[in-house]
Amino acid sequence: MKTNYILAAAWGVLYVLTAVWTFLLQKAGVGATLIVVNNLMPVLMGIFTGWFEKWYPARLARGSKKQ
């Protein structure tokens, strides 16, 4: 259950940061780079989500002391 909250927060942070860097990069005049960055970040976050969903429950099942 914690996994859902952690991933939801991570995706939320990504979308807030996307709005911030989109605003800043548009002011700087780098629109072409913005298209690449804004399409690449959700792909990377999707890869992270897939990895995290496998890693985090396994870590809890091992009973890791660092929680």
N, C-alpha and C positions, 0 to 999 in steps of 0.2 A: 504494500500500500504506500509506503514511503517513496517507492520508486516513482509512482505517478506524480506525487507532489514535487519531487526533485526535478523531474523532467519538465513538468508544466512550468515551474519557475525558470528553468534554463531556457525554454522556448520563449517565455515572456520577456526575459532579459534580452534575448537575441533580437526580438522584434522592436523593443524600445531602443536598443543600440542601433538597429538598422535605421530607424527614423532619425536618430541623432546624426549618424554619419552620412546619411543621405542629404540632410539639410546642409551639413558642413561642406561636403564634397560638391554639392551643387553651387554653393557660394564660391567655391574655389575654381569652378569651371572644369571639372573633370567628369563629364557626363558619361563618356564611353567606359571609363573604369568603373563607374557606379553600376552600370548594367551587369558587368562581370561579377563584381563583388556581391551585389544583391541577389544574384542567382546562385552563386557558389556557396554562400554561407548557409542557406537552408539545407543544401545537399550535404555539407560537412556536418551540420547539426543532426541530420538524419542518420548519418553513419555513426556519430557519437551516441545517438539514442539507441541504435541497435546494439552497439557494444555495451553500453551502460545497463541495458535491460538484462543482459547475460551476466555481466560482472557483479553488479551490486547484490542480487539475491544469492549468488554463490558466496560472496564475502560474508553475508549474514549467516548463511548455513554453516560456514566454517567456524563461526563463533569468534570472529576477529575481536580482539580486545580494544582496538582503536575505533570506537564508535562515537 
